[in-house]
Amino acid sequence: MTDTFTQHFFERAGQRGIDYLAIQAAINFGQVVYAKNSKYFFLGNRAMNKLLKVFRPHNPDKWQGIVVVFDTRKEMFVTCFKNRNWLKKIRHKK
């Protein structure tokens, strides 16, 4: 996987106040959820516990809930957002 980001990704990250270090933490430590033509990296409770063993961010609560979306067809990161309950909502869909 290459670290290629779309312009939309950087616009959304800037609007939402998500810095590059938090994005890299989500990609490297986040839980991976696969969907059709996309891959999601979710920085939830479990991922934060793994991250905190290696690195201690200044404000870890600000990082929890970051989701990074990777388009597997284009092989690019397309957007990111923050939602602590995102994984719960995905699992309950039928």
URVENHU-V45076 format. One record per helix or strand. SS is the DSSP state (H for helix, E for strand). FROM is the first residue (numbers start at 1). LEN is the number of residues. If there is no record, write none. Layout:
SS_FROM_LEN, SS_FROM_LEN
This chain:
E_5_1, H_7_10, H_20_10, E_31_5, E_38_6, H_45_10, H_60_4, E_66_6, E_76_7, H_86_6
